[in-house]
Amino acid sequence: MRIGKIAFCAAAMAVAATHFADARPDTRKMTCAQTQALIESQHATVLSTGPSTYDRYVRQFGNECDAPYVPMVDYVPASDGRCMVYRCEEPAPMVPD
């Protein structure tokens, strides 16, 4: 009986993990305009960009990044090519030569 419960729990965890992996929007299945509209409407969202890659993307003008991070340009794959989006990054220090 105990092995049955363990098997059931393992199966439930596998199904849950598969479901949650599919729940994240995939930029490769959306057009660039759809990707940008999704980010703009949600202000910040986590998007899949490949089979095992994802990141948090934000709108350009907003306060979704915690200091000292700021929205910086990044490119993600989209169904119609490369798509310009923004993600929070620490800006490079301005050091005089």
N, C-alpha and C positions, 0 to 999 in steps of 0.2 A: 504494500500500500504506500509506503514511504517513497519508493522509486517512482510510482505513478504521480505523486504530488510534485516531485522534483522535475519530472519530465514535463508536466503541465506548466509549471512555473517557467521552465526554460523555453517552452514553445510560446508562452504568452510574452515573454521578454523579446523573443525574436520577432514576433508580429508587431509589437509596440515599436521596436527599433526601426523596422522597415517602414511603418506608418509615419513616424516622425521624420525620417529621412526624406520621404516624399512630400512632407508638408512645407518644406522650404522652397520658395519660388526659384526656378532655374533660369538664369539669364539666357542660356543657350536655346531655350524654348520660347523666348519672347523676342519681339522686335526691340530695337533700341528705344523707340518712343514709348513702348509699353513699360520697359524697365525704368526709364526716367520718370514716367508718370506714377509708377508704383512708389518709387522713392519719394517723390514730391508729395504724394497724398499721405504717406505714412511718416514723413519727416526723417525716419531712419528705419532701416530694415536689413535683416540678414538674408543674403541671396547666395544660392549655389552658383558657382562659376565653372565647375568641372565635376568629374565623377567623385572626387573626394576633397574638393576645395570650396571654401565659402568665406565670406567676410561681411562685415557690417558696413553698409553704405548710407550716406546722409545727403540731405539737400545742401545746396551751396550756401544759401543764406539762411541761417538759423542758429540755434544754440545747442545742437545735438552733440557737439564735441566738448569734452571736459578740458579745462586748461591744463597744460599749455598746448593741447592739440587743436588743430584747425582743419577745416575741410580742404583737402588737396586733390587734384585731378588724378584719376585712375581710369584705366580702360578695362572693360570686361567683354567677353565674347557674347554676341547676340545672334539671333537667327538671321539677321541681315548684315552682319559684319561686326566690327569693333564698335563699342559704345562708350562714350565719355560719361563718367559718373564721379562722385566724390566720396572719399572716405577720410576718417580722422587720422591725421599723422602729426607728429611733432615737427614743426618747421626747422629747417637747417639754420644753425646760428649764423648771423651776419658778422663775419670776422674780416676786418680790413686787411688788405695785403701788406 
